[in-house]
Amino acid sequence: MKVYTSIIFAALISCNALFAQNTFRAIIQDAGTREALVGATAVVDGTTNGTVSDADGQIVIDHIPDGKSKIVFSYTGYKRQEKEFAFPLPDDNPVEIILEAGESELEEIVVSSTRGTRTIENIPSRIEFIGSEELEEKSNMKPGDIRMLLNESTGIQTQQTSPVSANASIRIQGLDGRYTQILKDGFPLYSGAASGLGLLQIPPLDLRQVEIIKGSTSTLYGGGAIAGMVNLISKTPSDERELNFHVNGTSALGLDLNGFYSQRFSKTGLTIFASRNSNVAYDPADIGLSAIPKVERYSLNPRLFVYPGDRTTLDLGVNTTWEDRLGGDMRHISGKGDDRTYFENNRTQRVSTQFSAEHRLNEKSKLTFRNSYNYFHRTIAIPGYGFDGRQNGTFSELSYLYTGENTEWVTGANLWTDHFAEKKRRDFVSRDYDQTTAGLFVQNNTKITGLFSLESGLRGDYVTGYGFALLPRLAALFNFDPKWSSRICGGLGYKTPTVFTEESERVHYQNVLPVNSRDNQLERSYGASADVNCKTSLGEAFLSVNQLFFYTCLNRPLMLIPLSDGNYRFRNIDGHTATRGTETNIKVRYGDFTLFVGYTFTDAQVTENGASYPNPLTSKHRLNNVLMYEVEESWKIGLEAYYYSPQRLNDGSTGRDYWICGAMVEKIWEQFSVYVNFENFTDTRQTKFGSIYSGSVTSPVFGDIYAPLDGFVVNAGIKVRF
């Protein structure tokens, strides 16, 4: 009898608990438009009991106990709202929840590369954005240059061209580095002869943001951006003074000293960046050759802003860099070698000016004039050979912007000049050249409906000696709902031939014959990409997924061909290079944790005379993993892991696959922070896989470099803000 009584009593308690559970219904709407918000999150505070709003903005939460419960409502781009309810509610009617737009990570982003005023969410072109916070995190790992910043993005791979001097270029989606255009505030300062060391001479401290467009971006910036464009956007002065110092030291005996100052006054503004970056030669493999060369570099970038009126802004800046880079036999670097030891000595001087004048004609239109001058002097010395060349280039542009309620127009004209002169050598033909390119362009960005926007552009360039190139481009944005969107882009591009490529960089331009319009022609391309983007909430977590598909075909690409007499000649091959693949980017944010996962599949094939083979030095599979724990203005802790699949090398062999892992910890106070970074703590090195050269250390013949050479390096530093 007692057993039955206990069972009945337990059942009554269960029924009472069941009937004590309540259901909460609500409709979540935008405060301004009263439109339903799809994908908004509602969670009972302190629990995992929550849901996401449907297509009508409705949410239903079951199993809420009697008494007071606080429910938290959130949506990307809107202010978080908390409301307390006493259950049971007086009726079952849905509660109306109104969310106000707030500061959103995406809403704040206005990109510069499109020349317009649209936010990144409303631009049909697919633009990858690296903001100031991420730039600051990456500067902890490599404060002297931007190699790591770009290499850790999906679809981008850094290619080292010298095993002892660490010279490098970047490849986007499997195409060689010369097909990527690197800009500083929209100015082409790192092209031609200046491209070989550009990545190594751009510290990130004075950058506000980095914008990356993959695929042809020909309309506004010319045909050279076949693989893509990287636009480095500098900081500009505000009323609040900014004074930053960054000191970094490494276990490989490197030292970085960086400083930045910025402030706006009533009619003027000023930014100044200065740095000294140095390294002692470093040989972790103990093979007698430097994996990190001896480096000493100085940079000074002052920039003056003048505001003569409310509608006019003048901007004049100078970028200067002096560098001495010595790699090779460790005995030679230490001064103990002789003429038989191997060395590579790169000395560079870079001076460029940037001038822009912007005048707003009225509330809807403005006129902009921009001009830059670029001087670059580089000498290369190796045993028995020397290269000494100077490049003088100019860029001028006049553009007009009209911004309407639903449409924007950008139109203009620009002129490039590129003059290269080499110190004369009696035993070799001159490689001097003069190139002039004149272009006209027009671009329109129109929001046709709330769900569909179209960007169309047309450019015409005339290149002296090579003729005319017409470059149409089209991009479309589909906003299916607040959670789902898609972009489709396509266009044509071209590249003007020069001797400055990754292939010629590897041989230090020794015995490379000149390029000319009689024997060579423009490299022309076409390509397209399409992506699907999803943003949603999963309980208290936020999920963002972007899936990209890309294809680019480069007709009659320029290849460096060895000749029987020991020289090299560039030739447009009878065939094409085609690169196709996918990029997958996943971001999960939960509380103070953020996880980034990126996967890149790249199938890059060269077809020549009917035969196909993989484009060398391209990983078919790459995996990027980054886990960050961040307590705002207190702690940052990060873990990274990157995988590279085997790569085909230029000699027909295949390199090893490998992982690179890193960790970083930063403690933040109001005016300063300290950090320590463990880069490549698995000590992955190509010298562990086998020898990187044949012959002797005094006369080495190097193979391709496809994996790190410097191995495990610890760096630590302090950042001070006033």
C-alpha positions in Angstrom: 0.0 0.0 0.0 2.9 2.4 0.8 4.4 1.7 -2.6 1.2 2.7 -4.4 0.8 5.8 -2.3 4.4 6.9 -3.1 3.8 6.4 -6.8 0.6 8.4 -6.8 2.3 11.2 -4.8 5.2 11.3 -7.3 2.8 11.5 -10.2 0.9 14.4 -8.6 4.1 16.3 -8.1 5.1 15.6 -11.7 1.7 16.8 -13.0 2.0 19.9 -10.8 5.4 20.6 -12.3 4.2 20.0 -15.8 1.3 22.4 -15.4 3.7 24.9 -13.8 5.5 25.2 -17.1 4.6 28.2 -19.3 4.9 29.1 -22.9 6.2 32.6 -24.0 5.3 34.0 -27.4 6.6 37.2 -29.0 7.1 39.0 -32.3 10.4 40.8 -32.7 10.5 43.9 -35.0 12.7 46.7 -36.1 12.1 49.9 -34.2 12.3 52.1 -37.3 10.4 50.1 -39.9 8.4 47.7 -37.8 9.5 44.9 -40.1 9.9 41.4 -38.7 13.5 40.5 -37.7 14.3 37.0 -39.0 16.9 35.1 -37.0 16.8 37.2 -33.8 17.6 35.3 -30.6 15.6 35.0 -27.4 17.0 33.2 -24.4 15.8 32.8 -20.8 18.6 34.4 -18.8 20.8 32.0 -17.0 19.6 29.0 -19.0 20.1 27.4 -22.4 16.3 27.6 -23.1 15.9 29.8 -26.1 15.0 30.0 -29.8 15.4 32.0 -33.0 12.7 34.0 -34.7 11.0 32.7 -37.8 10.2 34.4 -41.1 7.4 36.4 -39.4 9.7 37.4 -36.5 7.8 35.1 -34.1 9.4 33.2 -31.3 8.0 30.5 -29.0 9.8 29.4 -25.8 8.3 26.5 -23.8 8.9 25.1 -20.4 9.3 28.4 -18.5 8.5 27.9 -14.7 6.2 30.0 -12.6 7.7 33.2 -11.2 9.8 35.9 -12.6 12.1 35.2 -15.5 14.4 37.5 -17.5 14.4 37.0 -21.3 17.3 38.4 -23.4 16.7 39.5 -27.0 19.5 40.1 -29.4 20.1 40.4 -33.1 23.3 41.3 -35.1 23.4 45.0 -35.7 20.8 45.8 -32.9 21.0 46.8 -29.3 20.7 43.9 -26.9 17.5 44.1 -24.8 16.5 42.4 -21.5 12.9 42.2 -20.2 11.6 40.6 -17.1 8.2 38.8 -17.1 6.1 37.3 -14.3 4.8 33.8 -15.2 2.1 32.8 -15.8 1.3 35.7 -18.1 -2.2 37.2 -18.0 -2.9 35.9 -21.6 -1.4 34.0 -24.5 -1.2 36.9 -26.9 2.3 37.4 -28.4 4.4 40.1 -26.8 5.7 42.8 -29.1 9.5 43.3 -28.8 11.0 46.3 -30.5 14.8 46.3 -31.1 16.7 49.4 -32.0 19.6 49.5 -34.4 22.9 49.8 -32.7 26.6 49.6 -33.4 27.2 46.6 -35.5 30.5 45.1 -36.6 29.2 45.0 -40.2 27.2 48.2 -40.1 30.3 50.3 -39.2 32.3 49.1 -42.1 32.5 51.5 -45.0 35.0 50.2 -47.5 37.3 52.6 -49.4 38.2 50.4 -52.4 34.8 51.0 -54.1 35.2 54.8 -53.9 31.5 55.0 -52.8 29.7 55.4 -49.5 28.0 52.0 -49.3 28.7 49.7 -46.3 30.2 46.3 -46.9 26.9 44.6 -46.5 25.4 46.5 -49.4 28.1 46.3 -52.0 27.7 43.7 -54.7 31.5 43.1 -55.0 32.8 40.5 -52.5 35.2 42.4 -50.2 37.1 40.8 -47.4 37.7 43.2 -44.6 40.5 43.1 -41.9 39.7 45.7 -39.3 41.9 47.6 -36.8 41.4 45.0 -34.0 42.5 42.1 -36.1 45.4 44.1 -37.5 46.5 44.8 -33.9 46.3 41.1 -33.1 48.4 40.1 -36.1 51.0 42.8 -35.4 51.8 40.9 -32.2 53.0 38.0 -34.4 54.8 40.0 -37.1 55.1 43.7 -36.3 57.6 44.4 -39.0 55.6 43.4 -42.1 52.2 42.2 -43.4 53.2 38.7 -44.6 51.5 36.8 -41.9 48.5 39.0 -41.9 47.8 38.0 -45.5 49.1 34.4 -45.4 46.6 33.5 -42.7 43.6 34.5 -44.9 41.8 31.7 -46.9 42.7 31.6 -50.6 46.0 33.5 -50.0 49.4 31.8 -49.8 52.8 33.5 -49.3 55.5 32.2 -51.6 59.1 32.6 -50.5 61.4 33.3 -53.5 64.7 33.3 -51.7 65.8 30.7 -49.1 68.4 32.9 -47.5 67.0 36.4 -47.9 63.3 35.6 -47.2 62.0 37.6 -50.2 58.4 36.7 -50.7 55.2 37.4 -52.7 51.6 36.5 -52.3 49.5 34.2 -54.4 45.7 34.5 -54.5 43.7 31.5 -55.5 46.7 29.7 -57.1 47.9 32.5 -59.4 51.5 33.9 -59.2 52.2 37.0 -57.2 52.5 39.4 -60.1 48.8 39.0 -60.8 47.9 40.6 -57.4 47.9 44.3 -57.1 49.0 45.8 -53.7 47.8 49.4 -53.1 48.4 51.9 -50.3 45.3 54.1 -49.9 44.4 53.3 -53.5 47.8 54.2 -54.9 49.9 51.6 -56.8 53.1 52.0 -55.0 54.3 48.4 -54.9 54.4 47.3 -58.6 57.1 46.5 -61.1 60.6 46.5 -59.7 59.2 47.4 -56.3 57.1 44.3 -56.0 59.8 41.7 -54.9 60.2 43.1 -51.4 56.9 44.9 -50.9 55.4 42.5 -48.4 58.5 42.7 -46.2 58.6 46.5 -46.0 55.0 47.3 -44.9 54.6 47.4 -41.1 50.9 47.3 -40.0 51.0 49.9 -37.1 49.8 52.9 -39.2 47.0 50.9 -41.0 43.4 51.4 -40.1 42.1 48.5 -42.2 42.9 46.1 -45.1 40.5 45.4 -47.9 40.9 42.3 -50.2 39.0 41.7 -53.4 39.7 38.4 -55.0 39.3 38.0 -58.8 39.5 40.8 -61.4 38.9 44.3 -60.0 39.7 46.0 -63.3 37.2 48.9 -63.4 38.7 51.2 -60.8 42.2 50.0 -60.5 43.3 48.7 -63.9 43.9 45.3 -65.4 46.8 44.2 -63.3 44.6 42.8 -60.5 43.8 39.5 -62.3 44.1 37.4 -59.1 42.9 40.1 -56.8 43.7 43.4 -55.0 44.9 44.2 -51.6 44.3 47.8 -50.5 46.1 49.0 -47.4 44.1 51.8 -45.8 46.1 54.2 -43.5 44.8 55.8 -40.4 43.6 59.4 -40.6 43.7 62.0 -37.8 40.7 62.6 -35.5 40.1 65.2 -32.8 41.4 62.8 -30.2 45.2 62.4 -30.2 46.6 59.0 -30.9 50.2 58.2 -29.8 51.3 54.5 -29.9 54.6 52.8 -29.4 55.3 49.1 -30.1 58.5 47.3 -29.1 59.0 43.7 -30.1 61.8 41.2 -29.7 62.2 37.7 -30.9 64.2 34.6 -30.0 65.7 34.8 -33.5 67.4 38.0 -32.3 65.0 40.4 -34.1 64.0 43.8 -32.8 61.1 46.0 -34.0 60.7 49.6 -32.8 57.5 51.2 -34.1 55.8 54.5 -33.3 52.7 56.3 -34.6 51.2 59.7 -33.9 48.0 61.2 -35.1 45.9 64.3 -34.3 43.5 66.7 -36.0 43.5 70.4 -35.2 41.0 73.1 -36.4 42.3 73.4 -40.0 45.0 70.8 -40.2 45.8 67.2 -39.2 48.9 65.1 -39.0 50.0 61.5 -38.9 53.6 60.3 -38.5 54.8 56.7 -38.6 58.4 55.8 -37.9 60.0 52.4 -37.4 63.3 50.6 -37.1 63.2 46.8 -37.8 66.3 44.7 -37.5 67.4 41.1 -37.3 70.6 39.2 -36.7 71.2 36.3 -39.2 69.6 33.2 -37.9 70.3 29.5 -38.8 68.0 27.2 -36.8 68.9 24.1 -38.9 72.7 24.6 -38.4 73.4 24.1 -42.0 75.6 27.2 -42.4 73.0 29.2 -44.3 70.7 31.9 -43.0 67.0 31.1 -42.7 66.4 34.7 -41.5 68.9 37.2 -43.1 70.7 40.0 -41.3 68.3 43.0 -41.8 68.3 46.7 -40.9 65.4 48.8 -42.1 64.2 52.3 -41.4 60.9 53.8 -42.4 59.4 57.2 -42.0 55.9 58.1 -43.3 54.7 61.7 -42.4 51.3 62.8 -43.8 49.7 66.2 -43.6 46.0 66.9 -43.9 44.5 70.4 -44.6 40.9 71.4 -44.3 40.5 74.8 -45.9 36.7 74.5 -45.8 33.8 72.2 -44.8 33.8 70.8 -48.3 37.5 70.4 -49.2 40.2 68.2 -47.9 43.9 68.2 -49.0 46.2 65.3 -48.1 49.9 65.1 -48.8 52.1 62.2 -47.6 55.5 60.8 -48.1 56.5 57.1 -47.6 60.2 56.4 -47.2 62.1 53.1 -46.6 65.8 52.2 -46.5 66.8 48.6 -46.0 70.0 46.5 -46.1 69.3 42.7 -46.2 72.2 40.3 -46.2 71.7 36.5 -46.3 73.6 33.4 -47.3 76.7 31.8 -45.7 76.8 32.5 -42.0 80.6 33.0 -42.2 80.2 35.7 -44.8 77.5 37.5 -42.8 79.7 37.5 -39.7 82.7 38.8 -41.7 84.7 35.6 -41.7 84.1 34.5 -45.2 85.9 35.1 -48.5 85.1 35.4 -52.2 84.1 31.7 -52.4 81.3 31.9 -49.8 77.8 32.4 -51.0 75.8 35.5 -50.2 72.8 37.6 -51.3 72.8 41.3 -50.5 69.7 43.3 -51.2 69.8 47.0 -50.7 66.7 49.1 -51.3 65.7 52.8 -51.2 62.0 53.6 -51.5 60.5 57.1 -51.6 56.9 57.8 -52.7 54.6 60.7 -52.4 50.8 60.7 -52.1 48.7 63.7 -52.8 44.9 63.9 -53.0 42.5 66.8 -53.2 38.8 66.1 -52.5 36.1 68.7 -53.0 32.4 68.1 -52.3 30.4 69.9 -54.9 27.1 69.4 -53.1 25.4 66.8 -50.8 25.4 64.2 -53.6 28.6 64.6 -55.5 32.3 65.2 -55.1 35.4 65.6 -57.2 38.7 64.0 -56.4 42.2 64.4 -57.8 45.0 62.1 -56.8 48.7 61.9 -57.7 51.7 59.9 -56.6 55.3 59.6 -57.5 57.3 56.5 -56.7 61.1 56.1 -56.7 62.6 52.7 -56.0 66.3 51.8 -56.1 67.4 48.2 -55.6 70.8 46.5 -55.8 71.3 42.8 -55.6 74.8 41.3 -55.1 75.6 37.6 -55.3 79.0 36.0 -56.0 80.1 37.0 -59.6 76.9 39.0 -60.4 75.3 42.3 -59.5 71.9 43.9 -60.3 71.4 47.7 -60.0 68.1 49.2 -61.2 66.0 52.3 -60.6 62.3 52.6 -61.1 60.5 56.0 -61.4 56.7 55.8 -61.6 53.8 58.2 -61.5 50.1 57.8 -61.1 47.5 60.6 -61.7 43.7 60.3 -61.5 40.7 62.6 -61.7 37.4 61.0 -60.6 33.8 62.1 -60.0 31.4 60.5 -57.5 27.6 60.9 -57.5 25.6 59.4 -54.7 21.8 59.1 -55.0 19.3 57.4 -52.8 19.5 54.1 -54.6 22.4 54.5 -57.0 26.0 55.6 -57.1 28.2 56.6 -60.1 32.0 56.7 -60.2 33.7 57.9 -63.4 37.1 59.2 -64.1 40.4 59.0 -66.0 43.9 58.0 -64.9 47.5 57.9 -66.2 50.4 55.6 -65.2 54.0 56.1 -66.2 56.7 53.5 -65.4 60.3 54.1 -66.3 63.0 51.5 -65.4 66.7 52.0 -65.9 69.4 49.6 -65.1 73.1 50.2 -64.6 74.7 49.4 -67.9 76.5 46.1 -68.3 78.8 45.6 -71.3 78.2 41.8 -71.4 74.4 41.9 -71.5 71.6 43.5 -73.4 69.8 46.5 -71.8 66.5 45.8 -70.0 65.5 49.5 -69.6 61.9 50.3 -70.5 59.2 53.0 -70.5 55.6 52.2 -70.1 52.6 54.5 -70.2 49.0 53.5 -69.6 46.0 55.8 -70.0 42.6 54.7 -68.9 39.0 55.8 -68.7 36.4 54.1 -66.4 32.8 54.3 -65.2 31.1 52.2 -62.5 27.5 52.2 -61.3 26.1 50.6 -58.1 22.3 50.5 -58.0 20.0 49.0 -55.4 17.3 47.8 -57.8 15.0 46.3 -55.1 15.4 45.6 -51.4 16.5 42.1 -52.4 18.7 42.9 -55.4 21.7 45.2 -56.1 23.8 45.4 -59.3 27.3 46.8 -59.8 28.4 47.3 -63.4 31.7 48.8 -64.7 33.6 49.4 -67.9 37.2 50.4 -68.3 39.3 51.1 -71.4 43.1 51.2 -71.1 45.6 52.0 -73.8 49.2 50.6 -73.1 51.9 52.0 -75.3 53.4 49.3 -77.5 50.8 46.7 -76.5 47.5 48.3 -77.6 44.0 48.7 -76.2 42.2 46.6 -73.6 38.5 46.8 -72.9 37.5 45.5 -69.5 33.8 45.0 -68.5 32.9 43.9 -65.0 29.6 42.9 -63.4 28.6 42.0 -59.8 25.2 41.2 -58.3 24.1 41.0 -54.7 21.0 39.0 -53.6 19.7 39.7 -50.1 17.2 36.8 -49.8 16.5 37.7 -46.1 18.5 39.0 -43.1 20.1 35.6 -42.8 20.9 34.6 -46.4 22.7 36.5 -49.1 24.7 35.7 -52.3 27.1 37.5 -54.6 28.0 36.8 -58.2 31.0 38.6 -59.8 32.8 38.4 -63.1 35.1 40.4 -65.3 38.1 40.7 -67.6 41.6 41.6 -66.8 45.1 42.0 -68.3 48.7 42.2 -67.2 51.5 44.2 -69.0 54.6 42.1 -69.3 57.8 43.0 -67.4 60.8 41.1 -66.2 59.8 41.4 -62.6 58.2 38.1 -61.7 58.6 35.4 -59.0 60.5 33.3 -61.5 63.1 35.9 -62.4 63.3 36.9 -58.7 64.5 33.4 -57.9 67.5 33.8 -60.2 68.1 37.4 -59.2 67.4 38.6 -62.8 70.7 37.0 -63.8 70.8 36.2 -67.6 67.1 37.2 -67.9 66.6 38.8 -71.4 64.4 41.9 -71.7 60.6 41.9 -72.4 59.4 43.9 -75.3 56.2 44.4 -77.3 57.7 42.8 -80.4 58.1 39.4 -78.8 55.5 39.5 -76.1 51.9 40.5 -75.7 49.5 41.4 -72.9 48.4 38.5 -70.7 44.6 38.6 -70.8 42.2 36.9 -68.4 38.5 36.3 -67.6 37.0 35.0 -64.4 34.0 34.7 -62.2 33.1 33.9 -58.6 29.9 33.2 -56.6 29.3 32.9 -52.9 26.6 32.1 -50.4 26.6 33.8 -47.0 24.5 32.7 -44.0 24.4 34.5 -40.6 22.2 33.1 -37.8 22.0 32.5 -34.1 22.1 29.1 -32.4 20.9 29.7 -28.9 23.4 32.0 -27.4 26.0 31.4 -30.2 26.4 33.4 -33.4 27.2 31.5 -36.6 28.5 32.9 -39.9 29.2 30.8 -42.9 30.5 31.9 -46.3 31.0 29.5 -49.2 32.8 30.8 -52.3 33.3 29.2 -55.7 35.9 30.8 -58.1 37.3 30.3 -61.6 40.0 32.3 -63.5 41.5 31.6 -66.9 44.7 33.4 -68.0 45.3 33.1 -71.7 48.8 32.9 -73.1 50.5 33.5 -69.8 54.1 34.8 -69.7 56.6 32.0 -68.7 60.4 32.2 -68.1 62.0 29.7 -70.5 65.7 28.6 -70.2 67.6 28.8 -73.4 70.5 26.6 -74.6 73.0 29.5 -74.2 72.3 29.8 -70.4 70.0 32.8 -70.8 66.3 33.0 -69.9 63.6 34.5 -72.1 60.0 35.4 -71.3 57.6 33.9 -73.7 53.8 33.8 -74.0 53.1 30.1 -74.1 50.6 28.5 -76.5 48.0 27.7 -73.8 46.5 29.0 -70.6 46.5 28.8 -66.8 43.2 28.0 -65.2 42.5 28.1 -61.5 39.3 26.9 -60.0 38.2 26.0 -56.5 36.3 26.8 -53.3 36.8 28.8 -50.1 34.8 28.0 -47.0 34.8 30.4 -44.1 33.1 29.6 -40.8 32.9 31.9 -37.8 31.3 30.8 -34.5 31.1 33.3 -31.6 30.0 32.1 -28.1 30.5 34.3 -25.1 34.1 35.3 -25.0 35.2 32.6 -27.5 35.4 33.0 -31.2 36.4 30.2 -33.6 37.4 30.7 -37.2 37.7 27.8 -39.6 38.7 28.3 -43.2 39.2 25.7 -45.9 40.6 26.4 -49.4 40.5 24.0 -52.3 42.6 25.2 -55.3 43.0 23.3 -58.6 45.5 25.4 -60.6 46.5 23.9 -64.0 48.8 25.1 -66.7 47.9 23.9 -70.3 50.7 24.2 -72.8 50.6 22.8 -76.3 47.7 20.6 -75.4 49.4 19.1 -72.3 48.4 20.0 -68.7 50.2 20.0 -65.4 49.6 21.5 -62.0 50.8 25.1 -61.4 53.9 24.7 -59.2 54.0 25.8 -55.5 50.2 25.7 -55.0 48.6 23.8 -52.1 45.5 22.1 -53.3 44.1 21.9 -49.8 44.6 24.4 -47.0 43.0 24.5 -43.6 43.0 27.5 -41.3 41.9 27.2 -37.7 42.0 30.1 -35.1 40.4 30.0 -31.6 40.3 33.3 -29.7 39.4 33.9 -26.1 38.9 37.6 -25.5 37.8 39.5 -22.4 37.3 43.0 -23.6 40.1 45.3 -22.6 41.6 42.7 -20.3 42.8 39.4 -22.0 43.4 38.0 -25.4 44.4 34.3 -25.8 44.7 32.7 -29.2 45.5 29.3 -30.7 46.2 28.7 -34.4 46.7 25.7 -36.6 47.3 25.8 -40.4 47.6 22.8 -42.8 49.2 22.8 -46.2 48.8 19.8 -48.6 51.6 18.6 -50.8 52.7 21.0 -53.5 54.1 20.2 -57.0 57.6 21.8 -57.3 59.2 23.2 -60.4 61.5 20.2 -60.9 58.5 17.9 -61.1 58.8 16.4 -57.7 56.3 16.9 -54.8 56.9 18.5 -51.5 55.6 17.3 -48.1 52.4 18.3 -46.4 52.7 20.0 -43.1 51.0 21.7 -40.1 52.0 25.1 -38.5 50.7 25.8 -35.0 51.0 28.9 -32.9 49.7 30.5 -29.6 49.5 34.0 -28.3 48.7 35.6 -25.0 48.1 39.3 -24.4 47.3 41.1 -21.1 45.7 44.5 -21.7 45.5 47.6 -19.4 44.2 51.0 -20.2 47.3 52.5 -21.6 49.6 49.6 -22.3 49.6 45.9 -23.0 52.2 43.1 -22.9 52.1 39.9 -25.0 54.1 36.8 -25.9 53.6 34.8 -29.1 54.8 31.3 -29.8 55.0 31.1 -33.6 55.3 27.6 -35.2 55.8 25.9 -31.8 55.7 22.5 -33.6 59.1 23.7 -35.2 57.9 22.8 -38.7 60.9 23.4 -41.1 61.6 22.4 -44.7 65.1 21.6 -43.6 63.7 18.8 -41.6 62.2 17.2 -44.7 65.5 17.2 -46.6 68.2 19.5 -48.0 67.1 22.8 -49.6 70.1 22.9 -51.9 72.4 20.7 -53.9 76.1 21.2 -54.3 78.2 22.8 -51.6 77.4 25.5 -49.1 79.9 27.8 -50.9 78.1 27.3 -54.2 74.6 26.1 -53.5 71.9 25.4 -56.1 68.6 25.9 -54.3 65.3 24.1 -54.8 61.8 25.6 -54.3 60.9 26.8 -50.8 57.4 25.6 -49.9 57.5 25.4 -46.1 58.9 27.6 -43.3 62.7 27.7 -42.8 62.8 29.7 -39.5 61.0 27.1 -37.4 59.9 27.8 -33.8 60.3 31.5 -32.9 59.1 33.2 -29.7 58.5 36.9 -29.7 57.3 39.2 -27.0 56.6 42.9 -26.8 54.9 45.8 -25.2 52.5 48.3 -26.7 52.0 51.7 -25.1 49.1 54.1 -25.9 48.8 57.7 -24.8 
